């Protein structure tokens, strides 16, 4: 807890047995009150390891709901537990839990309602091993979105995110995709509702055990991001009404 704000870390997991323990052990429990792990029908020992670590809130899906569907379970459970600050931390150890203090502080002190851990600020992405093709795609999509959404974010595609619970309640995230574009839809909705977003530099690690998506899924994600940006701009101009932006 920080400034009497309940901090909950959510961990959307899928086949994370090799990295879960290392990620969990670096969570700063001097301020983190609870951890929620949702397992999206893994075929490995993710759930067993989570129990061994003593994670109190473990939810195992009986079928694979997808990356977005897994997050929906996480956020709904965090709100049910009356979280004030919700930190999404992937259990694949691609993002360091050591930034949770900084991210939580900005929200707990009402500086910003949303904080992103950016791999692009500084030189963390390429230094950490991000494939050059993914880096180029990240830069192109971010430029495209900044123009259409009228923001100046360094990236929209990080999986390391912190939110005030009030921000999460203000958007209809349950109506979003169950796939990877869920993250982008959330940010577009948050910006549409005029919440400000902070970014902090986040080192990242690319290695064999870290999660990744195929080239085909990456391409589908990229087109989805551009489509969402167009929907956002047309909605802001009042030319269309879309259920993502209410």
N, C-alpha and C positions, 0 to 999 in steps of 0.2 A: 504494500500500500504506500502511496505517495500523496501527500497533501490530502489525506483522508479519501483518496480515490482508489477504488478496488481495481487492481490490474490483473487481467487474465490473458494468458498466452494461449492462442489456438494453434494447433499443429495438424493441418490436413495431411494425412499420411497415406502412402501407397508403396508397398515393398521397401520400407525404410529400415529394415533390421540392421544393416551394416553401419548406419550413421545416427540412428535415433539416440542411443545412449550418449554419444559424444556431444550431440546438440543439447540434449536435456541437461547434462551436467554443467553446461556453461550458462544456463539460465540464472539470472540474478534473483534468487529467492528472498533477498532482503527487501525487495519491493513487489515482486510477483506473488500474488495471493493464490492463484489457481492455474492449472494447466488442463486444457482439453485436447485430447487426441482423438481424431476421427479417422478410422481406418476404412479405406474405400475398397474393401474386399481384396485385401492383399493375399498373395499366395505364399508369403514367407512367414517369419516369426515376429512380425512387427507388434502384434497385440500381446503376445507372450512377453516380449521384452518390456513393453509399456507397463504391464502388470508387475514385472520384476522391479522396475524402477520406482514403483509406488505412485504412478500417475493415477489420480483419484477419478477423473472423469474420462472414461474410455468408451467410445461409441464405435461399434463395428457394423458397417453396412452389410446387409445380406446379399447385395449384388453391387456391381460397380456403377456408381452414380455419376462418375466423371469429376474432373477437377473443380468445376464450378459447383456441382451438386454436393461435393464433399465440403466445400467452404460454407455453403448454406447451412449445413448441419452444424458446423463450428460456430458460426455467428449466432444462430438461433439459440444454441445452448449457452453461449456466453451472455446473451441478453437475459435468458431465463435465470442465470445465476447472478443477475444484477451487477454485471461489470460496469465500471465507469470508463475504463480504458481497455481496448482490445488490441493485442499485438498479434499479427499473423507471422508465424515463424515456421518456415519449411523445415521438416526434420531431416533433410538430406545434407545438412551442414554446409550448404552453399553460402549462407549468410551467417555472420557471427552474432550470437545472442548477446555479446558484450555491448551492443548499441541500445539495448532495451532501456537502460537508464536514461540515456539522452533523449530517446524518442518519447518515453513516458513523461519526462520532465516538461517538455514543450507543451504537451496536452494538459497535464495536471495543473500547470500554471497559466492556463488559458492563453498561451501564446499562439498556438495553432490547433485546430481540431483534427488535423490529419498530418501525418509525417511519413514520408517515404524514404527508405534506404536506397539511395541511388548508386548504381554501379558505374555510372557515366561521369559523375562529378569526379574530378581528378583523373587518374589513370587506372582506376581499380579494375575495370572490365578486362582490358587486354592483358594487363599485368597478371590478373587472376586466371587467364587462360580462356577467356571467351573466344570462340571461333570467329575469325574475321568476317565470315559471311553473316553471322548473327549480329555482329557489331554494326556492320553496314546497314543491315535491315532495321536494327534498332534506331539508328540515327535517322534513316529515311522516314520511318513511321512516326517518330517523335516530331520531326520537322513538319510533316503533313498534319499531325494532330494539333501542334501548337498554332499553326496558321488557321485551321478551321475552328478550333475551340478557343482561340485567343488566349493562350497561356504561354508561359516560358519555362516549362518543366524540362529538366535534363533527360528524363525518360518516363514513359508510362508503363513500362513492362517489367519492373521489379516485382518480385514476390514478397518483399519485406515491407510490411505496412503496419502503421499504427493509427487507430481511430478512437475518437471519443465515442462513447455509446450513443450519444445524442445524434451524431452524424449518421451512424448506421441505422438508427430508427427513422431518420428523415428520408431514407431512400427505400424503394421497393426492390431490394436485392433478391428477394425470393422469386421475382418475375424474370430474373436474368437467365442467361444460358447456363447449362450444366457443363459446358466445355471450357476450354482455356480462355476464351474471349470474355468470360465472366469478370475477370480482373479489370479489363478495360472498360467494360460497361459500368462497373462500380465507380471508377474514377470519373467517367463522363457524367454520371448522375450526380456525383458529389459537386463537380464543378458547375453543373447546371443549376444546382441549388445554392450556388454562391458561397460554398465553404472554401476557405483558403487552405492551401497545401504547402507544407514545408518539406524540404529535402535535406538529408544529411549524407555525407560521403560514406559509402559502405564498401569495404573490400569484399570481394567475392572469390569463390573457388570453383573451378571446373575440374572435375576428376571423374573417374570411372563410376563411382557410387552415386554421384550427384544426379538428380533427375534431369531429364532432357526430353524434348519432343522431336519427332521425326521431321524431315524436310517437308513432307506432304502436309503434316499438321501445322507446321510453321507457316506454310503458304496460306492455308485456310485461315489461320489466325490473322495473318497480315491483311488479307482481304476483309476479314471481319472488322478489324480495327478501322480501316478506311471507311467502311460502311457505317459504323457507329459514329464516326466523326462527321460524316455527311448528314446523318440523321440529327445529330446535335445541332449543327448549323441551321438546317432547315427548320427545326423546332424552335430555335432561338429567334429566327426571322418570322415565326408564326405561319409558315407556309404549309406545315403539316402538323398533325398531332400523332404522337407515338407513345405507346404505353411505357416505354423506358423513361420518358421524360414527362413527369406529371407535376 
